Amino acid sequence: MKFQRYLIQFFTKQSRRCISTLFFAFFSLFVYANDTDEALMLLNKMNNAVLNQSYRINFLLQDKNQYVVTFEYTHLGASKKEDINAYLLYLEGPAKEIILHNGVTSYFQPDSPSFSINSPRIIEAFPDVIYNNFTNLTEIYDFILLGKTRTANRSVQLVKIIAKDKDRYSYIIWVDEETYLPIRIDLLDQNNEIISQVKVVQLDMNFDKQKIANYINSRTYPILLSVDEQDNALDEWRLAWLPKGFEEIAAYNVNFYNSEIATKLFSDGVFSFTVNVSPEVTKQSNQFIQQGGRTIFSTNIANKNIIIIGNLPRTTIERIAQNIVEKSSQTSR
């Protein structure tokens, strides 16, 4: 009888432990799912605020081991992307201006010719990660709420965006609790070290909107760069490997000051890279350049100059380059 009672007590304790373990496991999953939903809701509000609100920010951009560059960015929001106007001014060095007007972005550079491109936003203001429906990214990324803090004298919530694989970087985005605008954006490497940072130091929601609208409308804009649909310049090769979630977004030819460049753009919505091919062959060994979160790799393949530029780790860019293959070949280079 004593032995039977012992067995009953033993298995009862074990059952309680199992039930307790299962409870905490399910509770943890519930809390994680709830945090993910809140993080996604916050980030989607941020995306809406960045596009639709009107605001002026002074911000700094710093890549690891490089000088800080400061900017003033003025955004006139609208519900339709083609109605958005924006103005970016470099606050140091030559007075470089970038203006978004009627779906065209124009670059005014005192030390080189001005030009315009078809672009619905000024890419120098915020990184690609800001412009997303984040709910569509849950198969590739985890979204984690990190809590609240203050920066630029404003109360913010922090969200970390972590890739489910090791082929890309991570982000921490500091979202203003009042306006839902991003106040700070940290790009982190695989060791969680900041390698690039956008940081707002002043936010003005009450600037003279009519004054900046008049300035944008009064400017004379340079002609568009010649961008054509891609011809057969890139038909002879393909990418045999891409990180999960990446797909080809665009393929086109650019005539950039009498130099023909064929380009393919790939993106997962958060990170992107381009493969650029020039027929002007210059023999060179493989070269890597790291500029904060941007990696540049150049090489020669199939008697053409290839340059890959992307905000991805060097190991990922290198693997992409190694898997550029001729369509007639089944062997990666």
Buried (B, 14 or more C-beta within 10 A) or exposed (E): EEEEEEEEEEEEEEEEEEEEEEEEEEEEEEEEEEBBEBBBEBBBBBBBBBBEBBBBBBBBBBBBEEEEBBBBBBBBBBEEEEEBBBBBBBEEEEEBBBBBBEBBBBBBBEEEEBBBEEEBBBBBBBBBBBBBEBEEBEEBBBBBBBEEEEBBEBEBBBBBBBBEEEBBBBBBBBBBEEBBBBBBBBBBBEEEEBBBBBBBBEBEEEEEBEEBBEBBEEEEBBEEBEBEEBEEBBEBBBBBBBBEBBEEEEBBBBEEEEEBBBBBBBBBBBBBBBBBBBEEEEEEEEEBEBBBBBBBBBBBBBEBBBBBBBBBBEEBBBBBBEBBBEEEEEEEB
